[in-house]
C-alpha cells in the first residue's frame, strides 16, 4: 500500500509543477516568447511523466 501513497504524492507534485509552468507560459507569451516556449516544452515533458505515473497507478481489473 505504500506505493499508492508514493504515486499520489508524485502525481500531486507533478500536477503542481505542470500548472505553474503553464501559468508561466501564458503570462510570458507576449513579453518573452523564448521563455514562454521553454516553459510550454517543460510542461509537455511533465505531462508525459504524469501520464506514465497515472498508467502505473491505475487499478488492474480482471
GUKOLSE-828211 format. One line per 3 residues: their letters; for each residue x, y, z of N, C-alpha, C. Coordinates in steps of 0.001 Angstrom, whole numbers, padded with zeros to 6 digits, always signed. Layout:
residues N
a = X:Y:Z:X:Y:Z:X:Y:Z | ...
//
This chain:
residues 62
xxx = +000805:-001203:+000000:+000000:+000000:+000000:+000851:+001272:+000000 | +002106:+001147:+000366:+002975:+002312:+000421:+003154:+002940:-000952 | +003235:+002088:-001978:+003447:+002620:-003314:+002293:+003492:-003776
xxx = +001068:+003209:-003319:-000069:+004041:-003704:+000079:+005461:-003169 | +000537:+005567:-001930:+000771:+006891:-001349:+001917:+007594:-002080 | +002923:+006820:-002450:+004061:+007377:-003176:+003624:+007901:-004547
xxx = +002794:+007121:-005256:+002283:+007571:-006551:+001418:+008813:-006397 | +000590:+008853:-005368:-000289:+010005:-005149:+000529:+011264:-004874 | +001583:+011128:-004076:+002444:+012269:-003776:+003150:+012750:-005035
xxx = +003659:+011810:-005824:+004350:+012159:-007064:+003401:+012830:-008052 | +002189:+012269:-008186:+001212:+012862:-009098:+000843:+014282:-008670 | +000687:+014494:-007391:+000337:+015819:-006884:+001452:+016820:-007172
xxx = +002695:+016410:-006936:+003833:+017299:-007189:+003955:+017624:-008673 | +003791:+016615:-009536:+003873:+016843:-010977:+002748:+017751:-011467 | +001549:+017569:-010926:+000427:+018423:-011333:+000662:+019869:-010923
xxx = +001233:+020080:-009730:+001529:+021443:-009291:+002585:+022089:-010179 | +003626:+021334:-010515:+004665:+021869:-011395:+004104:+022164:-012778 | +003249:+021267:-013284:+002638:+021462:-014590:+001793:+022738:-014607
xxx = +000998:+022932:-013588:+000152:+024128:-013513:+000997:+025390:-013460 | +002086:+025351:-012693:+002968:+026509:-012573:+003626:+026828:-013918 | +004073:+025800:-014634:+004717:+026028:-015930:+003736:+026547:-016975
xxx = +002520:+026049:-016970:+001509:+026543:-017907:+001191:+028003:-017611 | +001111:+028342:-016331:+000863:+029729:-015950:+002001:+030633:-016421 | +003236:+030193:-016253:+004396:+030966:-016722:+004350:+031119:-018233
xxx = +004026:+030025:-018915:+003956:+030054:-020373:+002919:+031065:-020862 | +001762:+031078:-020223:+000708:+032007:-020628:+001051:+033455:-020286 | +001672:+033680:-019134:+001933:+035051:-018716:+003074:+035697:-019505
xxx = +004017:+034890:-019998:+005143:+035442:-020752:+004949:+035345:-022263 | +003768:+034970:-022696:+003534:+034750:-024122:+003874:+035981:-024968 | +003554:+037180:-024480:+003777:+038387:-025262:+005025:+039142:-024816
xxx = +005537:+038848:-023621:+006693:+039571:-023103:+008007:+038932:-023531 | +008113:+037640:-023351:+009356:+036935:-023637:+009009:+035593:-024272 | +008925:+035577:-025597:+008462:+034401:-026307:+009352:+033171:-026102
xxx = +010691:+033302:-026117:+011512:+032096:-025873:+011283:+031485:-024484 | +011112:+032320:-023481:+010835:+031815:-022135:+009485:+031118:-022090 | +008521:+031667:-022793:+007194:+031063:-022867:+007265:+029697:-023542
xxx = +008015:+029615:-024641:+008156:+028344:-025352:+008875:+027301:-024504 | +009886:+027722:-023778:+010621:+026801:-022911:+009718:+026264:-021798 | +008925:+027134:-021201:+008006:+026701:-020150:+006962:+025741:-020707
xxx = +006476:+026013:-021915:+005487:+025126:-022532:+006104:+023762:-022844 | +007356:+023751:-023305:+008043:+022493:-023600:+008240:+021671:-022323 | +008672:+022326:-021262:+008859:+021637:-019992:+007526:+021097:-019472
xxx = +006454:+021855:-019688:+005127:+021411:-019257:+004707:+020159:-020034 | +005023:+020108:-021328:+004692:+018928:-022115:+005458:+017706:-021609 | +006733:+017894:-021260:+007530:+016797:-020734:+006962:+016313:-019398
xxx = +006540:+017253:-018558:+005937:+016886:-017283:+004630:+016131:-017482 | +003859:+016528:-018488:+002604:+015844:-018769:+002866:+014398:-019183 | +003941:+014160:-019936:+004297:+012792:-020296:+004627:+011970:-019053
xxx = +005386:+012552:-018135:+005720:+011858:-016890:+004462:+011591:-016075 | +003575:+012573:-016047:+002326:+012423:-015301:+001467:+011303:-015888 | +001433:+011203:-017204:+000685:+010128:-017853:+001287:+008761:-017533
xxx = +002620:+008683:-017490:+003274:+007420:-017144:+002937:+007008:-015718 | +002979:+007967:-014802:+002664:+007669:-013404:+001202:+007258:-013280 | +000333:+007941:-013985:-001094:+007579:-013945:-001313:+006171:-014491
xxx = -000587:+005820:-015532:-000689:+004474:-016111:-000226:+003425:-015099 | +000875:+003691:-014420:+001393:+002741:-013440:+000516:+002646:-012204 | -000195:+003716:-011904:-001002:+003773:-010692:-002414:+003224:-010882
xxx = -002786:+002942:-012098:-004169:+002513:-012363:-004471:+001198:-011674 | -005700:+001007:-011415:-006151:-000237:-010800:-006270:-001309:-011884 | -005729:-002457:-011608:-005806:-003568:-012556:-007077:-004352:-012262
xx = -007915:-004429:-013296:-009166:-005199:-013135:-009127:-006374:-014081 | -009562:-007491:-013586:-009565:-008716:-014404:-010986:-009147:-014641
//
